[in-house]
Amino acid sequence: MNRRTLLLGGTSLLFGATPSKKALVVVFLRGGVDGLAMVPPREAELERLRPSLFDAAPLKLDGSFDLHPSMSALLPLLEQKRLGVLHAVGQLKPSRSHFDAQDFLESGRAGEKGADGWLNRVLPALPKGAFTAVAVQNGVPYALQGAEAVVAFPALRDFRVAAGPAASFEQLYASAVDEALKVRGAEAFSGIEAAKGLAALEPKNGAAYPKGQLGRRLQDVVRLVHGDVGLKVAVTELGGFDTHLGQKLALGARLKEVAESLAAFATDLGERLSDVCVLTVTEFGRTARENGTRGTDHGTASAMFALGGAVKGGRVGGEWPGLKAAQLFEGRDLRVTLDVRSVLAEALTAHLEVSSESALPGVKPARVLFG
């Protein structure tokens, strides 16, 4: 699929395509989100492990878990059972290196890297179109890199096209920017102008996005959904979760941005939220015990949110391993009891209704999100 085909396909899709029935949105929270702070368990052990980070006034989530106080924007979605939480989620072959852990997660191969990402491998099973798969960020993430062409743009008003084998980590973000559309003329003009037209769509249902990168990016995803361009897969990201020091202040601001962005996304979509499933992922969690600089170091398991679609909302799913010394992984981390790849496989099979085998070979879909 070359740029000419993409542009012409995009134009036809933008002006009269059948509305997309199902779409999967993956939000990568890079840096290693502290799931124990984001969704703290009601265990006395937590305060002992984290005396300066412990929050005595969290938001009540259910009988066993709470929610970080900066994430109050998510409470209505939890009450409406449109948002669910999975805990003790992670990789079965973990790494405490950001680069390796991110690559392993995005490759979809436990402890391995490869020439393509798990989301690119599922694209042959999805309807073909210019906007089937998009990355709303400064480049094409490893998860979407591979033989299938995808669209990437930091903002909808300036979309990019990238295709071919996966680049190295160092080339990852530069590659898509260098692939800026250089073609001009009538065929390019209509496609670009149509994309700019979508970029002008105002939020619906009184949605108010927060100032910040994630809100702007998710707003563009919603515009693609409302524009009925055939969107099936969207990926975006937010960094800043590597909280080695001064975690309480830094993490609170980041989690507030995540919560308010997801809440605005849901409000903007309205009834169409039933067709869109959002998953947040991260490369690893943080250590159960705080460090000497009132932060946490690289850990193993974390927590993730699932929004929309037919998710089992209003609850915390997964098997909780506990925080006592004997229950911690290597004596320091929350133990993984749920393979993140099995959750991704379930989203593919139960939500997008495609086989997950090519994307995540050998991974059995979990049964924790839907039904």
C-alpha positions, 0 to 999 in steps of 0.5 A: 500500500503506497502513499497514493493508495493511502491518500485516495483510500483516506479520501473515500473513507472520509466521505461516505464510509460505513461507521466503524463498529469496533475499535481498540485503543491502546494507551501506553503509559511509559516509564513504569506506572506504580500500580500500587499507588494508582490502585492501592490495596487495603493492606496494612503492609502497604503503609509499612512498606511506604511510610512517606508515600502512603495516602491516608485518604484514597478514593474508595473503589471496592471492598479491597482496593482504592483509587489514587485521590487524583483520579476522581474523574474516573469515579462516575465511569466506575459507578456506571461500570464502564471502567474496570481495573486489572491488577497484578498484571505484567510480563511473564519474562520481566525486565527492569530495563525500560528499553527491553521491557517496552520492546518485549511488551510491544513485540508481543513475544515474552522476553523477545524482540522481533521485526514487527509488533503485535498490533501490526501482525493483526492488521491483515485480519482487519478491513483495509483502509487508510485509517484502519490503524493509527498512531497518534503520537510523534512516531510509529511505536514498535507495537504498530511497526511491521509490513502493514502500512499505518498512519501516524500523526502527532496531531490530526492536522498533520498526519504521517504515513509509515510502512515497512520493517520495524526500525531500531529504537533510536530510529523509532520516533525520527522515522515517522517524522521523516516520512511526512507526506511530500506529495501535492496536487489534487489527490493529496489536497482532498485527503489532507483537507479532509483530515484537517476538517476532522481536526476542527470537530468540537467535543460532543456531549459537553466533554472538556479535555484537560490541557496536556498531551494525552487529552489532545491525542485522545480527542483526535482519536474520538474525532476519527471515530465520529468521522467514521473513517474505518478506524479499528486500532489506535495507539497513543502514549504518555510518558513521565511515570519513572518516579524514582524520587519525589513520587507523590507530587509527580505521580499525582499530576500525571495520574490526574491527566490520565483520569481526566483525559479518559473521562473526557474521551468517554463523555465525547464518545457518548453512546459510541463508547460501546464500540470502543475499548481502551486499554492502558498498558505499561512496561512494568510496575514499581518496587513495593518498598519506597526508596531513600528519595521518596520514590520507587524503583523499577519493579514487575507487576502493575495495574491497568484500566479497561474502558468502554466496549463490554468491559466488566466495569466497577471492579478490580479483576485479576488474582491478588498475590499480596504484599507480605515478604514471602509473597513478593517477587524476588522479595521486592516487587508485586508478583505478576499473576496475569500475563498482560499479553493474555489481556491483549489477546482477549481484547482482540478476540472478544472485542475486535472479534479476530483471532489473536494467534498471529498477533500473540502466538501461543497466548491464550486469551484471558477471561477477565475483561468482558462478559 
